[in-house]
Amino acid sequence: MAFLTRTARCLAVAAGLMFAGAIPVPAQEFEKNILTGGPTGTYIQFGRDIAGLLDDCGQTLHVQESAGSLENFLGVRKRRATQFGIVQSDVLEYLRTYSADDPAIARAIAGVRIAFPLYNEEIHLLATRDIGSVSDLAGKRVAIGVEDSGTFLTASLVLDLLDVDGVVRRTITPDESMAQLLGGELDAFFYVAGAPTRIFQNEAIDPARFHLVPISDPVLNTVYTPTSIPAGTYPFQSGPIEAVAVKAVLMTYEYDRNRNAYHRASCQAVSDVSHLILTRFPELRENGHPKWQQVDLGDIPPGWDIGACVNIGLAPAYNMQCGAPTTAAPVDDSAANSAYRKRICDAIGC
């Protein structure tokens, strides 16, 4: 796991240097961005669903592709006008754990907050038919995602937790992984995304040659949530597949409205988006990606707080011209999380 620690420290240093040089956006055309993932993943579809809410209000939320969770987490802290990023909860747990002993990582995560918990993401492992379990990956050519992605971290953790040795790990994109697997240059690849995800809707995946490998192990079940991918989720898949899942979380930054105009505008952007997600949550469930139906807005990852600007937008008296009237979660919580849970329960029930 030493290489993961080095990765986090390098990212922490980069975050500190780049955030210090952030440039405010002109208030008259204030820019709003959400960091998501690759073009075929679930993150980008969720980002587009959220952006559609603002579009109905005459506002623009730019949906940005990214390498994934690690980039998104640090992007919320360091990138100009980037108020949101979607992140895997095991990335949060990893960073929180190391922050206790590493001041550089602690600085990297300072000020990052939860906006909303989202859905469970299944860990997909697509492989040739001769691979029947994760342990069969020993000595095989396996794509684990690009560095800075959530897939990279999760795949690395899975292989390390199960002590799978001799894996030829390739850090390439999901699209490159698919092309190499179909072309015989790769034996398997990991991809973490909410099922169904578009990359596996590929008719070129021959069920006689390839399959989703079941992932079920007592060690993994202590870290991840046991689940299954139902039969027929993908064209090549005839039966249900055992899997484990990780929670996706919408992250934001703890903007201080009293600091300057940039922070005030950013806080308002966070409040507006939060207000719309809450008040139009039934529409997201009905018309958005199918994973919206599995979102539990009260399932806050332990050890993290809801952002103050989020709670402002959830307040019953919050005024946004295009928003529906808000009616806006219980566990021993911080004051911020208690206020959040109450407003969620008032709005959509618990």
N, C-alpha and C positions, 0 to 999 in steps of 0.2 A: 504493500500500500504506500510505500515511500514515494513512488512517482506521483500519486494523487496529492500527497502533501506538498510536493514541490510545485505541482500545477496550481494548487490553491494559493501558495505563497507568491508565485509569479503573477497570478491574476490580481492578488491583493495589492502588490506594488504598482501594477499598471493602473489599477482603479484609482489609487491615491494620486498618482501623477496626472492622469487624464482629467479627473474630476476637478482638480485644482485649476485647470485651464478652461473650464466650461465657459461658454460665451452666452449671455442672455439673449433671448429672442425678442425682437421688437414687439411691443404689446399690441400694436394695431393689427398685426397679422399673426397672432400667437399660434405657434405650432404645437401640435400634439402627436405623439408617436406611441405605438405599442410594438415591442419586439416579440416575435412569435417563433417561427422555425422554418423548416424547408417548405418548398412549394406543394408537396404532396402530403403533408402531415396534418394532424388535427389542430395543432396550435394556430396555424394560419387561418383555418376556417373559423375558429372561435374569434380570432382577431377581427375577421371580416364581419362576423355577426355583431360584435360590439360596435365596430365602426358604422354599421348600418343604422344603429340607434342614433348616433350623432348626426349621421347624414340626414335623417328625418327631421332633425332640429336645425338644419342649415349649417352644421359644423363639420369639420373634417378631422378624423383620426387616421393618421397615416399608418398602415399596416406594413411593418417591415419584416422581411425575411431575416433569419439569423442562423447561426450554427446550433442554437438551442439553449438549454437551461443555464449553463454557466455564463455564457455570453449575455443572456438576457438579464440575469441577476445583477451582474456588474454594470450592464448598460443602463439600468434604472438609476444607478448611483452616479455614473460618470458621463453619460452621453447627454448632450444638449437636447432639451425639449423632448426627453423620453420619459414619460410619466408611468409607463406600464411595461411589464415583461412577464411572460408566462414561464414558470419554473417548476421542475419536479421537486416533490417534497424530500426525496432522498438527498438531493443536492443541498436543500436547506439544512437537513439534519447533519450532513457531512460538514458543512461550513460552520454550523453552530457548535458542533463538537470540537472542532479544531480551534475555534476562536477562543476557547477557554484557556488555551496554553500558548497561543500564538498571537501576539499583539498586531502583527501585520494583517492577519485574517480578521481579527476583531475590527480593525479600522476599515477593512474592505466591506464589512457588512453593516457598519454603523449607519443608521438612518434608513435602512431598507425595512419596509413594513409589508404586511399582508393587506391586499385590497379585498379579495374574495377567494375562498377555497373553491376549487372547480370539481373535476371529475377524476376517476381512477383511470390511469393509463396502463394498458397491458404491455408486458415485455414480450415482444414477438421474436421468435428465433426461426427464420426460414432456412432450411438446409436440404441437402441431398438425402435421399431415402436411406442411405446407410448409416445416418446419424440418428440415433433413437433417443438420446438424452444429452444433457449438457456435458456430462462426463465423457461422452464420445467425441467431444471437440478436441481432445488431447491430440496434438500433432497435426491438426487440421488448419486450413487457411480460413480465418474468420475475420470479418469486418466488424468493428466495434464502434463505428461512428467517428466523425471528425473531432479533434480536440476542442474543448470548450462546450461540447454538446452534452445534453443529459444522457443520451444513449451511450456516449463514451464512458461517462462516469458509472452508469448503472451496469453496463456490460463488463467493465473492469471489476466492479465490486462482485458481481455474480461469479465471474471466473475465479477471483481470489477467494471468495467465501467457500467455494466448492473445491478449492485446491486443484484446479484443472491445469496441468502443466503442459509445456511444449506447444502451446497454441501460437500460431503465426498470426499475430494481431495486425490488422490493416486499418489505418485510420483514414477512411474515405467516406464520401457522402452516401446517403441512401440510394440515390439514383445510380451512382457508380457501383455500389454493392450489388444492386439488382442486375445490372448489365454484366458484371463479372461472374455472378452466380449462374446466370442463364448461359453465359459463354464458356463455362467450365473452368474459369480462372479462380474460383472461390468455392469453398465447401459450405459456408453458412454465413449468415449475417444477422446481427441483432438490430432491432429497431423498436424504440419505445414510443408508443402513440396510442391514443384512444381508438379502440376498434368500433366501427370499421374505419380503416385509414386507406386512402386512395392508392397508395403505392402497391398494395397487395390485390387490387382489383384488376391486375394485369392478366389478360387472357393468355399471355405467353408462358405463364407459370404452369408447367405440365404436372398434374398430380401423380403421374407415373414416375416422375423424376424427383419431385420436390414435395416437401410437406412442412407444416409448422410443428416444431419439436415441442412435446409437452415439457413444461417446467414446473416441477413439484418436488420440493425437498424440505425436510424439517428445518434445516438451517435457514433457508431462504424465507420460510414462513414466519420466522421471528423478526425479519426485517421488512418484508413486503406483505401485501394483502393477497391471500389465496383467492383465485377466481377462475373463470373459464371463458374461453372464446366460443360462443355458441356455434353449432353446426350451420353451415351455409353462410357464415359471415363473409367468406371469400369464395370466389368461384371454384377454386381448386380444393376446397375444404369440405369433406363429406360429413364428418362427425365433430362433436365438441372436443376442445383441446384444453387440458389443464394449463393454467398460467398463473403468474403472479403479477401484481399491479402496484403502481406507485401513484400517489396523488399529484395532480397538477394544480398549481396555485397561481393566482394573478397577484403579482407583486407591484408595489409602488414605493415612493420615497416620502419621507416625513418632511414635507415642505413647511416652512415657517412663514405664515402670512405677514408677520411683522418685520420680516428681514429686508425684503426689497420687492420691486414690481414683478420680477421674474418668479419669485417664490409665491407671490399672491396669485398670479395668473396660473401657475402650475397647480396650486392647491385648488383653485376653482375648477380647473380641468378635471382633476381627480374627483372632486365632489360631484361635478356634472355627470361624469361617466358612472360613478357609483349610484347616483340617484336613478339614472336610466336603467341600469342593470336590475336594480331592485324593483322599480315600478313597472318595468316591462318584462319581468322575468317569465311570466306565463307565455308571452310571445316568443321569447327565445326558446323555450321548451317546445313550443308548437312548430315554429318555423326555422329554427336554427339547426346546427349539427345535432344528430341524434344523441350525442353525449350530454347535451344540456338537460336531458331528462334524468340523468343520473347525478346532477350537481346537487350537493348538500351544502347550502350556504352557511350552515352552523358548524361544519366540521373543520375547525381551525387547527392547523398543525401545532403541536405543543411547542412552547418556547418562543413563539413569535406573536407580536402584537399587531392589531389592526391599526392602520394609519389614521391619524386625527382628521385628515381631510376627507377620508372615506366616511367617517362617522358624521361629519358635517353634512355630506350629501344624503345620508340616510335619515336625517332628522325630519320629523313630520312636517315642520314648518319650512323646510328648504324650498326655495322659490326658483324654479326653472321654467321658462315660458312654455316649452314644448313638452314638459314632463306631465304624466298623469298624476293626479293627487296622490301623494305618498302616504301610505299608512305604515311605516317601517318601525344576541342570538345566543345550556346553562351549565355548569362546571365551575369550579373555583377559578376565577379569571382575573386578569388585570382589569382596571377600570375601563380601559379602551375596549377590551374584548367583551366585557359585560354589556356595555352600551350598544355595541354592534349586535350581539345576540338578541337583545331585547327588541331592537328595531327590526331585525330580520323576522323574529317571531310575530311581532305586531303586523308585519306586512304580508307574510305568506304562510304563517302558522308554523308550528314546531311539532 
